[in-house]
Amino acid sequence: MDQQTALDAFSALSQETRLAVFRLLVTAGPEGMTSGDIGERLKVRQNTMSTNLGILLKAGLVRRERDGRNVRYHADHSGISGLLGFLLEDCCGGNPELCQPIIRQLSCT
């Protein structure tokens, strides 16, 4: 990930509703959620939700797929990995043991 892409992702996450959407989609797991379900859960109007989802899509933090008549949104794990990789790229200055607490905290196990 380059610096501009990272800045776009941070910009997308720097707004309260978009951060809440992102966290909700991470929690939702592989099944994701429809835009309507996300809006209902966060009490956000549909047009506002569409705008925020578009910004998160452009930033590479969420992805969407057609599910019949609905569009289902998911956290984009490759975008998340890219952002975390960018942040930790030069971590620890050659001392990997310093990064272990961060790696443990990121682990899903």
Residue frames relative to the residue before (quaternion, step in Angstrom):
aa qw qx qy qz dx dy dz
M 1.0000 0.0000 0.0000 0.0000 0.00 0.00 0.00
D 0.3092 -0.7476 0.5553 0.1927 3.56 -0.98 0.83
Q 0.7210 -0.4712 0.2974 0.4118 3.54 -1.30 0.30
Q 0.6625 0.5128 -0.3239 0.4396 3.62 0.91 -0.82
T 0.6408 0.5113 -0.3242 0.4722 3.58 1.00 -0.78
A 0.6366 0.5136 -0.3210 0.4773 3.58 1.03 -0.79
L 0.6458 0.5141 -0.3191 0.4656 3.59 0.97 -0.81
D 0.6261 0.5271 -0.3306 0.4699 3.59 1.04 -0.76
A 0.6580 0.5008 -0.3098 0.4694 3.59 0.97 -0.85
F 0.6673 0.4889 -0.3065 0.4709 3.59 0.89 -0.86
S 0.6233 0.5338 -0.3323 0.4649 3.56 1.04 -0.75
A 0.6504 0.5148 -0.3130 0.4627 3.57 0.96 -0.87
L 0.7271 0.4384 -0.2399 0.4707 3.58 0.95 -0.85
S 0.5930 0.6149 -0.3582 0.3767 3.59 1.22 -0.24
Q 0.6254 0.4793 -0.3446 0.5102 3.58 1.26 0.27
E 0.6091 -0.6405 0.3380 0.3233 3.56 -0.86 1.05
T 0.6999 0.4645 -0.2857 0.4612 3.60 0.78 -0.98
R 0.6680 0.4988 -0.3116 0.4560 3.59 0.89 -0.88
L 0.6292 0.5132 -0.3399 0.4746 3.59 1.01 -0.71
A 0.6467 0.5118 -0.3147 0.4699 3.59 0.99 -0.82
V 0.6347 0.5188 -0.3248 0.4717 3.61 0.99 -0.81
F 0.6586 0.5189 -0.3058 0.4511 3.56 0.86 -0.97
R 0.6808 0.4827 -0.2878 0.4697 3.58 0.84 -0.97
L 0.6311 0.5318 -0.3268 0.4605 3.59 1.04 -0.78
L 0.6821 0.4810 -0.2887 0.4691 3.59 0.94 -0.86
V 0.5978 0.5327 -0.3641 0.4756 3.60 1.07 -0.62
T 0.6743 0.4948 -0.2798 0.4714 3.57 0.97 -0.90
A 0.6290 0.5725 -0.3329 0.4072 3.59 1.04 -0.78
G 0.3407 -0.7759 0.4749 0.2377 3.58 1.15 -0.47
P 0.8371 -0.2690 0.1539 0.4508 3.56 -1.29 -0.36
E 0.6538 0.5219 -0.3462 0.4246 3.64 1.03 -0.55
G 0.2971 -0.7863 0.5009 0.2064 3.61 1.18 -0.36
M 0.3409 -0.7146 0.5663 0.2290 3.56 -1.28 -0.42
T 0.4785 -0.6264 0.5182 0.3319 3.54 -1.21 0.45
S 0.6557 -0.5127 0.3833 0.4003 3.54 -1.24 0.44
G 0.6502 0.5268 -0.3096 0.4515 3.57 0.98 -0.86
D 0.6554 0.5053 -0.3064 0.4703 3.57 1.00 -0.83
I 0.6345 0.5208 -0.3271 0.4681 3.57 1.01 -0.81
G 0.6730 0.5067 -0.2920 0.4528 3.57 0.87 -0.97
E 0.6509 0.5171 -0.3052 0.4645 3.53 1.00 -0.87
R 0.6721 0.5141 -0.2886 0.4480 3.55 0.90 -0.95
L 0.7656 0.3511 -0.1794 0.5084 3.58 1.00 -0.88
K 0.3819 -0.7473 0.4579 0.2932 3.57 1.36 -0.02
V 0.4274 0.6585 -0.4750 0.3975 3.53 0.89 1.13
R 0.5079 -0.6585 0.4651 0.3036 3.59 -0.92 0.92
Q 0.6534 -0.5721 0.3496 0.3516 3.53 -1.16 0.75
N 0.6827 0.4763 -0.3158 0.4553 3.63 0.82 -0.86
T 0.6313 0.5089 -0.3271 0.4852 3.59 1.07 -0.70
M 0.6431 0.5229 -0.3206 0.4586 3.58 0.98 -0.83
S 0.6398 0.5344 -0.3261 0.4458 3.59 0.94 -0.85
T 0.6427 0.5198 -0.3137 0.4673 3.57 0.98 -0.85
N 0.6935 0.4789 -0.2797 0.4599 3.57 0.85 -0.96
L 0.6376 0.5104 -0.3267 0.4757 3.59 1.02 -0.74
G 0.6216 0.5476 -0.3316 0.4514 3.59 1.05 -0.74
I 0.6517 0.5041 -0.3082 0.4756 3.57 1.00 -0.80
L 0.6642 0.4908 -0.3008 0.4770 3.59 0.97 -0.83
L 0.6113 0.5386 -0.3392 0.4702 3.60 1.10 -0.69
K 0.6753 0.5033 -0.2869 0.4563 3.55 0.85 -1.00
A 0.6779 0.4840 -0.2789 0.4779 3.57 1.10 -0.72
G 0.4774 -0.7049 0.4154 0.3204 3.61 1.28 -0.12
L 0.5119 0.6650 -0.4069 0.3608 3.58 1.21 0.42
V 0.7585 0.1705 -0.1394 0.6134 3.57 1.26 -0.30
R 0.1752 -0.7447 0.6305 0.1315 3.53 -1.31 0.35
R 0.2268 -0.7724 0.5775 0.1359 3.56 -1.21 0.37
E 0.0332 -0.7699 0.6362 0.0372 3.51 -1.30 0.46
R 0.5209 -0.6310 0.4835 0.3110 3.51 -1.16 0.69
D 0.0325 -0.7664 0.6413 -0.0187 3.54 -1.02 0.94
G 0.7736 -0.2249 0.1038 0.5833 3.56 0.27 1.30
R 0.8085 -0.1741 0.1665 0.5370 3.57 -0.65 -1.13
N 0.6733 0.4924 -0.2806 0.4748 3.57 1.26 -0.26
V 0.3033 -0.6786 0.6245 0.2397 3.50 -1.39 0.20
R 0.1921 -0.7874 0.5811 0.0729 3.53 -0.77 1.10
Y 0.2211 -0.7811 0.5768 0.0912 3.56 -0.93 0.98
H 0.0947 -0.7806 0.6178 0.0030 3.52 -1.14 0.83
A 0.5225 -0.5516 0.5231 0.3862 3.55 -1.25 0.38
D 0.3197 -0.7431 0.5566 0.1892 3.58 -0.93 0.89
H 0.2936 -0.8134 0.4787 0.1520 3.55 -0.15 1.31
S 0.6172 0.5221 -0.3698 0.4579 3.60 1.06 -0.51
G 0.6386 0.5090 -0.3240 0.4776 3.60 1.06 -0.68
I 0.6400 0.5121 -0.3175 0.4769 3.56 1.01 -0.84
S 0.6583 0.5050 -0.3071 0.4662 3.60 0.92 -0.90
G 0.6413 0.5308 -0.3198 0.4526 3.56 0.99 -0.80
L 0.6643 0.4974 -0.2998 0.4704 3.56 0.97 -0.87
L 0.6670 0.4839 -0.3022 0.4793 3.59 0.91 -0.89
G 0.6313 0.5301 -0.3263 0.4626 3.57 1.02 -0.76
F 0.6284 0.5290 -0.3271 0.4672 3.56 1.02 -0.81
L 0.6766 0.5013 -0.2929 0.4529 3.58 0.91 -0.94
L 0.7855 0.3428 -0.1578 0.4905 3.58 0.95 -0.88
E 0.3033 0.8091 -0.4678 0.1856 3.57 1.31 0.07
D 0.8029 0.2189 -0.1033 0.5448 3.58 0.82 -0.92
C 0.2312 0.8207 -0.4917 0.1767 3.54 1.26 0.48
C 0.8772 0.2074 -0.1434 0.4086 3.49 -1.22 0.71
G 0.3227 -0.7934 0.4818 0.1852 3.62 1.20 0.01
G 0.7578 -0.3769 0.2047 0.4917 3.59 0.88 0.89
N 0.6439 0.4678 -0.3256 0.5104 3.57 1.28 0.23
P 0.1807 -0.8506 0.4818 0.1077 3.59 0.38 1.22
E 0.5726 0.5988 -0.3922 0.3996 3.60 1.09 -0.50
L 0.5997 0.5642 -0.3584 0.4400 3.60 1.15 -0.48
C 0.6796 0.4970 -0.2814 0.4603 3.59 1.16 -0.60
Q 0.4758 0.7169 -0.4276 0.2771 3.60 1.15 -0.40
P 0.6475 0.5008 -0.3598 0.4478 3.68 0.84 -0.69
I 0.6378 0.5127 -0.3246 0.4743 3.59 1.03 -0.73
I 0.6634 0.5070 -0.3029 0.4595 3.57 0.88 -0.93
R 0.6406 0.5139 -0.3255 0.4686 3.60 0.96 -0.81
Q 0.6622 0.5077 -0.3123 0.4541 3.59 0.94 -0.84
L 0.6845 0.4797 -0.2809 0.4716 3.60 1.07 -0.66
S 0.5620 0.6302 -0.3752 0.3825 3.56 1.21 -0.46
C 0.4082 -0.7193 0.5187 0.2168 3.55 -1.06 0.85
T 0.5835 0.6061 -0.3754 0.3888 3.61 1.20 -0.10
